Amino acid sequence: MVEWKISANLLSLGAIDFGIIVDGAVVMIENIVRRLSARAQELGRPLERAERHAEARAAATEMARPTLTGVGIIMIVYLPILTLTGIEGKMFRPMAEVVLLALAGSLIMTFTFVPAAAALLLGGRPAARESPPIRFAHHRYPPRCGGRCGGGARCWRGRSCSSRCAVWSRPASAPSSSRRSTSRTCS
């Protein structure tokens, strides 16, 4: 900030939201853990160091474009603020510059340090487990058609089979004229 003569006021420092700064790294590490866990389960043994490195590289390559797109969109939002002049420019331009610099730094760390650190530090069998809220949601909202549409695991509340299944969730107390279909079978 001193080098580029950006003022370090509270507005510019307060604009650095920790969530958007670590967003790319979180997405990257989740994919790396998922791929390492799947590969270790597939082989039935802990991964060797070379296998972890190869899998982490493949996972990082897989998530490079989506991560760059997501963080890039956030960066694009701040670009028009750089064009402000007058009192608005003096107030908000330093904030935009700080956020853009922080996001650029986070992207560099996401594509370099995070995959390397994950490959080195995640040893053995990293476990990709579902959190309790996700387990509850899967238990509470099973596929309505029972998977008979052929959607299998992708068939959730009629999402992938809505064109082939008559799935309407109406309460049993609703009048029969308001129910379009209570059939749970697939055509």
N, CA, C and O of each residue as an XYZ file, in Angstrom:
748
protein
N       0.820     -1.184      0.000
C       0.000      0.000      0.000
C       0.869      1.255      0.000
O       0.515      2.258     -0.620
N       1.983      1.200      0.681
C       2.883      2.344      0.713
C       3.529      2.529     -0.660
O       3.666      3.649     -1.152
N       3.922      1.411     -1.265
C       4.586      1.458     -2.569
C       3.708      2.097     -3.641
O       4.203      2.875     -4.456
N       2.424      1.783     -3.652
C       1.512      2.296     -4.671
C       0.702      3.502     -4.190
O      -0.216      3.954     -4.875
N       1.044      4.012     -3.021
C       0.408      5.199     -2.445
C      -1.110      5.050     -2.328
O      -1.868      5.940     -2.714
N      -1.534      3.904     -1.787
C      -2.954      3.657     -1.514
C      -3.186      3.979     -0.052
O      -2.465      3.491      0.818
N      -4.184      4.795      0.222
C      -4.424      5.160      1.623
C      -4.962      3.959      2.391
O      -5.765      3.181      1.876
N      -4.515      3.826      3.605
C      -4.917      2.704      4.455
C      -6.006      3.164      5.418
O      -5.848      3.053      6.634
N      -7.104      3.678      4.882
C      -8.183      4.105      5.762
C      -9.039      2.906      6.157
O      -8.873      1.812      5.617
N      -9.937      3.110      7.084
C     -10.760      2.005      7.581
C     -11.699      1.460      6.525
O     -12.025      0.273      6.542
N     -12.138      2.306      5.608
C     -13.029      1.842      4.555
C     -12.319      0.840      3.653
O     -12.884     -0.199      3.315
N     -11.088      1.144      3.265
C     -10.382      0.234      2.367
C      -9.960     -1.042      3.085
O     -10.005     -2.121      2.494
N      -9.559     -0.942      4.319
C      -9.170     -2.147      5.057
C     -10.386     -2.964      5.479
O     -10.324     -4.193      5.521
N     -11.480     -2.296      5.787
C     -12.702     -3.003      6.176
C     -13.374     -3.707      5.018
O     -14.174     -4.620      5.223
N     -13.055     -3.288      3.793
C     -13.675     -3.900      2.615
C     -13.105     -5.278      2.319
O     -13.704     -6.048      1.567
N     -11.962     -5.596      2.898
C     -11.366     -6.905      2.646
C     -12.145     -7.942      3.447
O     -11.918     -8.137      4.642
N     -13.045     -8.582      2.768
C     -13.867     -9.618      3.386
C     -13.085    -10.925      3.341
O     -12.685    -11.380      2.269
N     -12.871    -11.518      4.493
C     -12.082    -12.745      4.571
C     -12.691    -13.856      3.720
O     -11.969    -14.671      3.145
N     -14.013    -13.886      3.640
C     -14.686    -14.942      2.876
C     -14.354    -14.922      1.409
O     -14.096    -15.970      0.817
N     -14.353    -13.728      0.799
C     -14.061    -13.697     -0.635
C     -12.579    -13.874     -0.918
O     -12.194    -14.257     -2.023
N     -11.757    -13.600      0.067
C     -10.316    -13.780     -0.134
C      -9.956    -15.265     -0.138
O      -9.134    -15.693     -0.948
N     -10.548    -16.049      0.742
C     -10.193    -17.470      0.838
C     -11.109    -18.363      0.002
O     -10.940    -19.583      0.009
N     -12.064    -17.791     -0.712
C     -13.031    -18.582     -1.460
C     -12.354    -19.523     -2.453
O     -12.676    -20.711     -2.491
N     -11.435    -19.018     -3.244
C     -10.757    -19.862     -4.224
C      -9.956    -20.981     -3.579
O      -9.940    -22.106     -4.078
N      -9.292    -20.673     -2.470
C      -8.497    -21.691     -1.779
C      -9.389    -22.779     -1.182
O      -9.024    -23.954     -1.190
N     -10.554    -22.393     -0.666
C     -11.476    -23.379     -0.085
C     -11.991    -24.322     -1.167
O     -12.036    -25.535     -0.964
N     -12.375    -23.778     -2.302
C     -12.847    -24.607     -3.409
C     -11.741    -25.561     -3.868
O     -11.992    -26.738     -4.124
N     -10.533    -25.047     -3.967
C      -9.403    -25.858     -4.419
C      -9.108    -26.988     -3.431
O      -8.928    -28.136     -3.838
N      -9.057    -26.672     -2.144
C      -8.704    -27.696     -1.151
C      -9.809    -28.744     -1.025
O      -9.520    -29.920     -0.802
N     -11.074    -28.332     -1.164
C     -12.160    -29.315     -1.121
C     -12.043    -30.308     -2.264
O     -12.243    -31.506     -2.064
N     -11.723    -29.832     -3.449
C     -11.579    -30.735     -4.584
C     -10.370    -31.644     -4.424
O     -10.423    -32.821     -4.780
N      -9.295    -31.110     -3.895
C      -8.099    -31.939     -3.682
C      -8.389    -33.038     -2.665
O      -8.030    -34.195     -2.885
N      -9.031    -32.690     -1.561
C      -9.367    -33.697     -0.538
C     -10.315    -34.740     -1.110
O     -10.158    -35.933     -0.848
N     -11.297    -34.301     -1.889
C     -12.251    -35.236     -2.494
C     -11.544    -36.208     -3.422
O     -11.807    -37.410     -3.380
N     -10.651    -35.700     -4.257
C      -9.946    -36.567     -5.209
C      -8.954    -37.489     -4.516
O      -8.836    -38.658     -4.883
N      -8.234    -36.975     -3.514
C      -7.297    -37.829     -2.765
C      -8.046    -38.946     -2.049
O      -7.610    -40.097     -2.057
N      -9.163    -38.606     -1.435
C      -9.962    -39.599     -0.710
C     -10.504    -40.661     -1.666
O     -10.439    -41.854     -1.370
N     -11.033    -40.234     -2.801
C     -11.581    -41.188     -3.768
C     -10.495    -42.104     -4.316
O     -10.711    -43.305     -4.480
N      -9.344    -41.540     -4.594
C      -8.244    -42.350     -5.140
C      -7.733    -43.358     -4.112
O      -7.461    -44.509     -4.455
N      -7.601    -42.935     -2.859
C      -7.152    -43.856     -1.811
C      -8.176    -44.963     -1.590
O      -7.811    -46.117     -1.366
N      -9.449    -44.614     -1.652
C     -10.493    -45.633     -1.482
C     -10.496    -46.586     -2.671
O     -10.697    -47.789     -2.506
N     -10.273    -46.047     -3.875
C     -10.232    -46.876     -5.080
C      -9.085    -47.881     -5.023
O      -9.250    -49.039     -5.407
N      -7.914    -47.436     -4.540
C      -6.753    -48.324     -4.452
C      -6.797    -49.207     -3.213
O      -6.150    -50.254     -3.176
N      -7.551    -48.799     -2.199
C      -7.645    -49.576     -0.976
C      -6.435    -49.463     -0.076
O      -6.200    -50.328      0.768
N      -5.669    -48.408     -0.251
C      -4.473    -48.197      0.565
C      -4.154    -46.701      0.600
O      -4.655    -45.937     -0.225
N      -3.318    -46.286      1.561
C      -2.890    -44.879      1.558
C      -2.063    -44.569      0.317
O      -1.357    -45.433     -0.202
N      -2.157    -43.344     -0.146
C      -1.429    -42.943     -1.347
C       0.036    -42.660     -1.032
O       0.371    -42.147      0.037
N       0.889    -42.999     -1.971
C       2.308    -42.663     -1.870
C       2.463    -41.173     -2.164
O       1.541    -40.530     -2.664
N       3.634    -40.636     -1.851
C       3.862    -39.201     -2.056
C       3.700    -38.814     -3.531
O       3.067    -37.801     -3.828
N       4.249    -39.583     -4.442
C       4.139    -39.271     -5.874
C       2.680    -39.324     -6.339
O       2.258    -38.511     -7.161
N       1.920    -40.278     -5.814
C       0.499    -40.370     -6.167
C      -0.282    -39.176     -5.634
O      -1.160    -38.648     -6.316
N       0.038    -38.749     -4.411
C      -0.623    -37.563     -3.840
C      -0.322    -36.330     -4.668
O      -1.211    -35.520     -4.929
N       0.935    -36.181     -5.085
C       1.318    -35.023     -5.894
C       0.582    -35.023     -7.231
O       0.076    -33.989     -7.667
N       0.526    -36.188     -7.880
C      -0.156    -36.284     -9.176
C      -1.649    -36.000     -9.034
O      -2.236    -35.312     -9.869
N      -2.254    -36.526     -7.989
C      -3.690    -36.327     -7.778
C      -3.997    -34.873     -7.409
O      -5.001    -34.314     -7.850
N      -3.133    -34.270     -6.605
C      -3.331    -32.856     -6.241
C      -3.175    -31.967     -7.469
O      -3.911    -30.994     -7.632
N      -2.231    -32.296     -8.323
C      -2.053    -31.515     -9.555
C      -3.264    -31.658    -10.469
O      -3.732    -30.675    -11.044
N      -3.769    -32.875    -10.603
C      -4.952    -33.101    -11.440
C      -6.172    -32.368    -10.873
O      -6.963    -31.795    -11.623
N      -6.314    -32.390     -9.556
C      -7.445    -31.701     -8.917
C      -7.322    -30.192     -9.082
O      -8.320    -29.512     -9.317
N      -6.107    -29.662     -8.962
C      -5.895    -28.222     -9.129
C      -6.158    -27.808    -10.568
O      -6.747    -26.756    -10.816
N      -5.724    -28.630    -11.518
C      -5.975    -28.335    -12.930
C      -7.470    -28.362    -13.227
O      -7.978    -27.543    -13.993
N      -8.165    -29.312    -12.612
C      -9.606    -29.440    -12.808
C     -10.365    -28.209    -12.301
O     -11.359    -27.803    -12.903
N      -9.905    -27.619    -11.207
C     -10.610    -26.490    -10.603
C     -10.050    -25.132    -10.995
O     -10.546    -24.112    -10.518
N      -9.042    -25.086    -11.843
C      -8.417    -23.804    -12.193
C      -9.400    -22.866    -12.881
O      -9.536    -21.713    -12.470
N     -10.077    -23.327    -13.901
C     -10.998    -22.463    -14.639
C     -12.188    -22.012    -13.792
O     -12.495    -20.820    -13.787
N     -12.875    -22.914    -13.071
C     -13.990    -22.434    -12.246
C     -13.557    -21.449    -11.153
O     -14.264    -20.485    -10.862
N     -12.397    -21.700    -10.557
C     -11.912    -20.795     -9.512
C     -11.560    -19.441    -10.099
O     -11.917    -18.407     -9.534
N     -10.868    -19.437    -11.220
C     -10.512    -18.179    -11.873
C     -11.762    -17.416    -12.301
O     -11.820    -16.193    -12.174
N     -12.743    -18.123    -12.798
C     -13.993    -17.476    -13.208
C     -14.711    -16.858    -12.021
O     -15.151    -15.710    -12.091
N     -14.836    -17.605    -10.931
C     -15.534    -17.096     -9.749
C     -14.865    -15.875     -9.152
O     -15.524    -14.872     -8.880
N     -13.567    -15.953     -8.948
C     -12.841    -14.818     -8.367
C     -12.753    -13.683     -9.382
O     -12.790    -12.512     -9.004
N     -12.636    -14.018    -10.667
C     -12.597    -12.995    -11.706
C     -13.866    -12.167    -11.763
O     -13.814    -10.956    -11.980
N     -15.004    -12.812    -11.570
C     -16.277    -12.084    -11.551
C     -16.311    -11.102    -10.390
O     -16.761     -9.966    -10.541
N     -15.837    -11.539     -9.241
C     -15.798    -10.635     -8.084
C     -14.871     -9.454     -8.372
O     -15.170     -8.321     -7.994
N     -13.748     -9.721     -9.039
C     -12.807     -8.644     -9.360
C     -13.418     -7.665    -10.372
O     -13.211     -6.457    -10.264
N     -14.152     -8.170    -11.331
C     -14.773     -7.317    -12.343
C     -15.766     -6.342    -11.711
O     -15.929     -5.216    -12.182
N     -16.423     -6.782    -10.646
C     -17.386     -5.917     -9.965
C     -16.713     -4.660     -9.429
O     -17.330     -3.596     -9.391
N     -15.473     -4.770     -9.022
C     -14.773     -3.619     -8.441
C     -14.137     -2.701     -9.485
O     -13.739     -1.588     -9.143
N     -14.030     -3.122    -10.728
C     -13.377     -2.305    -11.752
C     -14.065     -0.955    -12.002
O     -13.365      0.050    -12.125
N     -15.400     -0.883    -12.081
C     -16.021      0.430    -12.310
C     -15.732      1.447    -11.201
O     -15.758      2.652    -11.451
N     -15.462      0.984    -10.005
C     -15.164      1.899     -8.905
C     -13.864      2.646     -9.175
O     -13.684      3.768     -8.702
N     -12.959      2.034     -9.929
C     -11.687      2.683    -10.252
C     -11.869      3.906    -11.157
O     -10.965      4.735    -11.261
N     -13.012      4.022    -11.801
C     -13.249      5.153    -12.701
C     -13.864      6.359    -11.995
O     -14.015      7.415    -12.609
N     -14.215      6.225    -10.736
C     -14.830      7.339    -10.014
C     -13.832      8.485     -9.854
O     -12.631      8.269     -9.691
N     -14.357      9.695     -9.904
C     -13.521     10.876     -9.711
C     -14.112     11.729     -8.593
O     -15.181     11.423     -8.064
N     -13.425     12.774     -8.249
C     -13.924     13.690     -7.222
C     -13.883     13.068     -5.845
O     -13.033     12.226     -5.557
N     -14.809     13.487     -4.994
C     -14.848     13.014     -3.611
C     -15.140     11.518     -3.547
O     -14.614     10.807     -2.691
N     -16.001     11.041     -4.479
C     -16.322      9.598     -4.503
C     -15.073      8.788     -4.829
O     -14.832      7.739     -4.232
N     -14.282      9.280     -5.775
C     -13.047      8.598     -6.137
C     -12.057      8.556     -4.997
O     -11.389      7.547     -4.772
N     -11.966      9.681     -4.264
C     -11.041      9.711     -3.122
C     -11.474      8.756     -2.024
O     -10.636      8.218     -1.301
N     -12.792      8.538     -1.894
C     -13.283      7.650     -0.837
C     -13.205      6.176     -1.237
O     -12.730      5.342     -0.466
N     -13.671      5.863     -2.442
C     -13.871      4.464     -2.798
C     -12.780      3.845     -3.663
O     -12.664      2.620     -3.701
N     -11.986      4.636     -4.350
C     -10.918      4.083     -5.180
C      -9.892      3.295     -4.360
O      -9.511      2.201     -4.776
N      -9.427      3.809     -3.205
C      -8.492      2.994     -2.411
C      -9.089      1.657     -1.978
O      -8.388      0.646     -1.931
N     -10.379      1.653     -1.665
C     -11.034      0.401     -1.281
C     -10.990     -0.593     -2.434
O     -10.643     -1.757     -2.233
N     -11.336     -0.150     -3.637
C     -11.338     -1.042     -4.794
C      -9.935     -1.549     -5.088
O      -9.757     -2.724     -5.408
N      -8.940     -0.682     -4.985
C      -7.565     -1.102     -5.245
C      -7.099     -2.145     -4.248
O      -6.444     -3.119     -4.620
N      -7.435     -1.943     -2.987
C      -7.029     -2.901     -1.948
C      -7.697     -4.249     -2.172
O      -7.046     -5.290     -2.077
N      -8.990     -4.237     -2.468
C      -9.702     -5.502     -2.681
C      -9.156     -6.211     -3.922
O      -8.959     -7.426     -3.899
N      -8.914     -5.481     -4.985
C      -8.374     -6.099     -6.198
C      -6.987     -6.688     -5.957
O      -6.680     -7.778     -6.441
N      -6.156     -5.975     -5.217
C      -4.824     -6.512     -4.899
C      -4.930     -7.762     -4.018
O      -4.210     -8.737     -4.231
N      -5.820     -7.730     -3.040
C      -5.993     -8.893     -2.161
C      -6.512    -10.095     -2.941
O      -6.056    -11.219     -2.726
N      -7.465     -9.866     -3.849
C      -7.995    -10.979     -4.646
C      -6.943    -11.520     -5.610
O      -6.866    -12.730     -5.823
N      -6.136    -10.643     -6.192
C      -5.060    -11.109     -7.072
C      -4.052    -11.947     -6.281
O      -3.604    -12.993     -6.750
N      -3.704    -11.486     -5.095
C      -2.801    -12.265     -4.242
C      -3.398    -13.597     -3.845
O      -2.697    -14.608     -3.798
N      -4.699    -13.605     -3.556
C      -5.335    -14.871     -3.174
C      -5.361    -15.849     -4.341
O      -5.219    -17.055     -4.141
N      -5.541    -15.342     -5.559
C      -5.494    -16.230     -6.727
C      -4.115    -16.839     -6.908
O      -3.990    -18.027     -7.206
N      -3.089    -16.036     -6.730
C      -1.718    -16.550     -6.857
C      -1.481    -17.644     -5.819
O      -0.922    -18.693     -6.136
N      -1.904    -17.399     -4.585
C      -1.742    -18.410     -3.530
C      -2.583    -19.661     -3.817
O      -2.143    -20.782     -3.563
N      -3.781    -19.462     -4.342
C      -4.669    -20.590     -4.634
C      -4.077    -21.513     -5.683
O      -4.208    -22.733     -5.582
N      -3.425    -20.942     -6.694
C      -2.894    -21.763     -7.780
C      -1.485    -22.288     -7.526
O      -1.030    -23.184     -8.236
N      -0.792    -21.753     -6.537
C       0.588    -22.196     -6.290
C       0.730    -22.892     -4.942
O       1.048    -24.080     -4.887
N       0.498    -22.170     -3.867
C       0.770    -22.685     -2.532
C      -0.237    -23.744     -2.085
O       0.155    -24.768     -1.526
N      -1.518    -23.513     -2.323
C      -2.551    -24.422     -1.796
C      -2.394    -25.847     -2.337
O      -2.382    -26.781     -1.535
N      -2.271    -26.066     -3.653
C      -2.091    -27.451     -4.118
C      -0.802    -28.095     -3.612
O      -0.784    -29.278     -3.272
N       0.281    -27.305     -3.563
C       1.553    -27.863     -3.091
C       1.471    -28.232     -1.616
O       1.929    -29.302     -1.216
N       0.887    -27.350     -0.807
C       0.752    -27.638      0.623
C      -0.177    -28.817      0.862
O       0.077    -29.639      1.743
N      -1.251    -28.908      0.086
C      -2.179    -30.037      0.242
C      -1.494    -31.350     -0.094
O      -1.674    -32.341      0.615
N      -0.711    -31.371     -1.165
C      -0.021    -32.603     -1.555
C       0.995    -33.031     -0.501
O       1.186    -34.225     -0.266
N       1.641    -32.064      0.130
C       2.656    -32.392      1.139
C       2.051    -32.705      2.504
O       2.520    -33.614      3.189
N       1.026    -31.975      2.908
C       0.517    -32.086      4.269
C      -0.622    -33.078      4.449
O      -0.842    -33.563      5.559
N      -1.340    -33.385      3.397
C      -2.444    -34.344      3.507
C      -1.914    -35.737      3.213
O      -1.901    -36.175      2.062
N      -1.487    -36.415      4.234
C      -0.937    -37.746      4.062
C      -1.944    -38.812      4.436
O      -3.042    -38.516      4.909
N      -1.555    -40.049      4.218
C      -2.412    -41.166      4.595
C      -3.669    -41.221      3.758
O      -3.627    -41.144      2.530
N      -4.801    -41.355      4.452
C      -6.092    -41.423      3.781
C      -6.949    -40.235      4.198
O      -7.656    -40.315      5.202
N      -6.901    -39.153      3.461
C      -7.780    -38.045      3.815
C      -9.228    -38.471      3.613
O      -9.567    -39.054      2.583
N     -10.058    -38.192      4.562
C     -11.448    -38.637      4.512
C     -12.350    -37.490      4.094
O     -12.403    -36.449      4.748
N     -13.054    -37.698      2.999
C     -14.058    -36.730      2.563
C     -15.388    -37.204      3.132
O     -16.030    -38.096      2.576
N     -15.794    -36.603      4.242
C     -17.035    -36.999      4.911
C     -18.083    -35.908      4.745
O     -17.767    -34.733      4.562
N     -19.333    -36.333      4.815
C     -20.416    -35.361      4.786
C     -20.615    -34.799      6.182
O     -20.502    -35.517      7.175
N     -20.907    -33.527      6.247
C     -21.148    -32.887      7.534
C     -22.523    -33.297      8.049
O     -23.366    -33.745      7.272
N     -22.760    -33.148      9.357
C     -24.066    -33.522      9.914
C     -25.259    -32.838      9.234
O     -26.265    -33.510      9.009
N     -25.209    -31.540      8.892
C     -26.366    -30.962      8.199
C     -26.640    -31.607      6.839
O     -27.796    -31.754      6.445
N     -25.596    -31.987      6.132
C     -25.781    -32.628      4.828
C     -26.349    -34.027      5.008
O     -27.233    -34.438      4.256
N     -25.850    -34.765      5.998
C     -26.410    -36.098      6.273
C     -27.877    -36.001      6.633
O     -28.679    -36.823      6.189
N     -28.245    -34.998      7.441
C     -29.640    -34.793      7.814
C     -30.486    -34.497      6.583
O     -31.582    -35.038      6.436
N     -29.981    -33.641      5.697
C     -30.733    -33.284      4.488
C     -30.938    -34.505      3.597
O     -32.023    -34.685      3.044
N     -29.919    -35.346      3.449
C     -30.061    -36.561      2.641
C     -31.065    -37.512      3.266
O     -31.826    -38.167      2.555
N     -31.073    -37.595      4.592
C     -32.012    -38.473      5.281
C     -33.430    -37.921      5.204
O     -34.385    -38.666      4.988
N     -33.557    -36.615      5.380
C     -34.875    -35.973      5.430
C     -35.538    -35.887      4.067
O     -36.761    -35.986      3.968
N     -34.753    -35.704      3.018
C     -35.292    -35.513      1.678
C     -34.783    -36.574      0.715
O     -33.943    -36.286     -0.137
N     -35.284    -37.799      0.843
C     -34.846    -38.856     -0.079
C     -35.467    -38.623     -1.462
O     -36.383    -37.811     -1.596
N     -34.979    -39.325     -2.487
C     -35.594    -39.186     -3.814
C     -37.070    -39.561     -3.746
O     -37.414    -40.612     -3.206
N     -37.940    -38.720     -4.284
C     -39.386    -38.946     -4.200
C     -39.847    -40.121     -5.040
O     -40.842    -40.764     -4.706
N     -39.146    -40.413     -6.118
C     -39.591    -41.507     -6.958
C     -38.904    -42.820     -6.579
O     -39.132    -43.848     -7.217
N     -38.074    -42.788     -5.555
C     -37.395    -43.998     -5.110
C     -36.320    -44.461     -6.069
O     -35.846    -45.593     -5.962
N     -35.923    -43.606     -7.011
C     -34.883    -43.969     -7.955
C     -35.368    -44.836     -9.094
O     -34.562    -45.336     -9.879
N     -36.699    -45.025     -9.200
C     -37.231    -45.900    -10.246
C     -37.128    -45.294    -11.637
O     -37.364    -45.984    -12.629
N     -36.783    -44.029    -11.723
C     -36.687    -43.383    -13.036
C     -35.350    -43.671    -13.695
O     -35.146    -43.325    -14.859
N     -34.443    -44.296    -12.972
C     -33.122    -44.561    -13.521
C     -32.123    -43.470    -13.197
O     -30.956    -43.560    -13.581
N     -32.575    -42.422    -12.484
C     -31.686    -41.335    -12.114
C     -30.717    -41.732    -11.025
O     -29.655    -41.126    -10.886
N     -31.069    -42.746    -10.251
C     -30.188    -43.233     -9.194
C     -29.846    -42.159     -8.190
O     -30.737    -41.490     -7.664
N     -28.548    -41.983     -7.913
C     -28.102    -41.017     -6.920
C     -28.365    -39.585     -7.366
O     -28.480    -38.693     -6.525
N     -28.464    -39.345     -8.682
C     -28.716    -37.989     -9.154
C     -30.181    -37.602     -9.031
O     -30.524    -36.425     -9.146
N     -31.038    -38.570     -8.802
C     -32.461    -38.303     -8.718
C     -32.792    -37.852     -7.309
O     -32.947    -38.682     -6.413
N     -32.901    -36.562     -7.103
C     -33.160    -36.016     -5.774
C     -34.369    -35.115     -5.850
O     -34.338    -34.089     -6.529
N     -35.422    -35.477     -5.172
C     -36.669    -34.716     -5.147
C     -37.178    -34.429     -6.556
O     -37.759    -33.374     -6.814
N     -36.957    -35.371     -7.457
C     -37.475    -35.234     -8.796
C     -36.686    -34.292     -9.680
O     -37.173    -33.927    -10.750
N     -35.485    -33.878     -9.286
C     -34.717    -32.912    -10.066
C     -34.344    -33.475    -11.437
O     -34.628    -32.848    -12.457
N     -33.712    -34.650    -11.473
C     -33.272    -35.155    -12.765
C     -34.337    -35.985    -13.450
O     -34.180    -36.335    -14.620
N     -35.419    -36.310    -12.754
C     -36.423    -37.166    -13.369
C     -37.763    -36.460    -13.501
O     -38.773    -37.111    -13.766
N     -37.798    -35.138    -13.321
C     -39.071    -34.434    -13.334
C     -39.781    -34.552    -14.677
O     -41.009    -34.485    -14.725
N     -39.043    -34.724    -15.762
C     -39.700    -34.849    -17.059
C     -40.262    -36.253    -17.269
O     -41.139    -36.441    -18.112
N     -39.776    -37.234    -16.522
C     -40.232    -38.607    -16.701
C     -41.134    -39.087    -15.576
O     -41.829    -40.090    -15.738
N     -41.142    -38.399    -14.445
C     -41.925    -38.847    -13.299
C     -42.964    -37.796    -12.931
O     -42.724    -36.595    -13.054
N     -44.090    -38.257    -12.488
C     -45.109    -37.344    -11.975
C     -44.887    -37.216    -10.483
O     -45.445    -37.985     -9.701
N     -44.079    -36.255    -10.083
C     -43.719    -36.101     -8.677
C     -44.240    -34.756     -8.202
O     -43.708    -33.712     -8.579
N     -45.252    -34.778     -7.398
C     -45.798    -33.568     -6.795
C     -45.954    -33.838     -5.324
O     -46.643    -34.781     -4.936
N     -45.338    -33.038     -4.509
C     -45.410    -33.229     -3.072
C     -46.466    -32.308     -2.499
O     -46.181    -31.151     -2.188
N     -47.662    -32.799     -2.359
C     -48.753    -32.063     -1.719
C     -49.048    -32.746     -0.396
O     -48.937    -33.968     -0.295
N     -49.418    -31.986      0.611
C     -49.793    -32.613      1.868
C     -51.010    -33.504      1.681
O     -51.853    -33.239      0.824
N     -51.102    -34.545      2.469
C     -52.215    -35.481      2.370
C     -53.541    -34.804      2.683
O     -54.590    -35.266      2.233
N     -53.510    -33.715      3.447
C     -54.743    -33.038      3.821
C     -55.267    -32.116      2.723
O     -56.365    -31.574      2.848
N     -54.488    -31.928      1.638
C     -54.925    -31.053      0.556
C     -56.077    -31.705     -0.186
O     -56.098    -32.928     -0.327
N     -57.040    -30.919     -0.667
C     -58.162    -31.494     -1.416
C     -57.670    -32.235     -2.648
O     -56.675    -31.845     -3.259
N     -58.360    -33.290     -3.007
C     -57.904    -34.118     -4.117
C     -57.924    -33.361     -5.432
O     -57.160    -33.699     -6.336
N     -58.772    -32.347     -5.572
C     -58.813    -31.593     -6.816
C     -57.554    -30.743     -6.990
O     -57.181    -30.409     -8.115
N     -56.888    -30.387     -5.863
C     -55.680    -29.568     -5.979
C     -54.443    -30.405     -6.236
O     -53.394    -29.863     -6.583
N     -54.547    -31.721     -6.072
C     -53.419    -32.597     -6.326
C     -53.393    -32.972     -7.795
O     -54.378    -33.486     -8.325
N     -52.295    -32.722     -8.444
C     -52.190    -33.103     -9.851
C     -51.912    -34.588     -9.973
O     -52.511    -35.277    -10.798
N     -51.011    -35.069     -9.156
C     -50.693    -36.480     -9.195
C     -50.004    -36.844     -7.892
O     -49.135    -36.119     -7.408
N     -50.398    -37.955     -7.342
C     -49.701    -38.433     -6.147
C     -48.939    -39.701     -6.488
O     -48.452    -40.403     -5.602
N     -48.842    -39.982     -7.751
C     -48.156    -41.178     -8.190
C     -46.659    -41.067     -7.910
O     -46.054    -40.018     -8.129
N     -46.084    -42.133     -7.436
C     -44.653    -42.177     -7.188
C     -43.968    -43.077     -8.235
O     -42.797    -43.425     -8.087
N     -44.684    -43.437     -9.258
C     -44.096    -44.308    -10.272
C     -43.633    -43.495    -11.440
O     -44.094    -42.375    -11.658
N     -42.725    -44.054    -12.188
C     -42.160    -43.363    -13.338
C     -42.736    -43.926    -14.608
O     -43.058    -45.112    -14.683
N     -42.867    -43.078    -15.611
C     -43.382    -43.551    -16.891
C     -42.260    -43.848    -17.854
O     -42.511    -44.259    -18.987
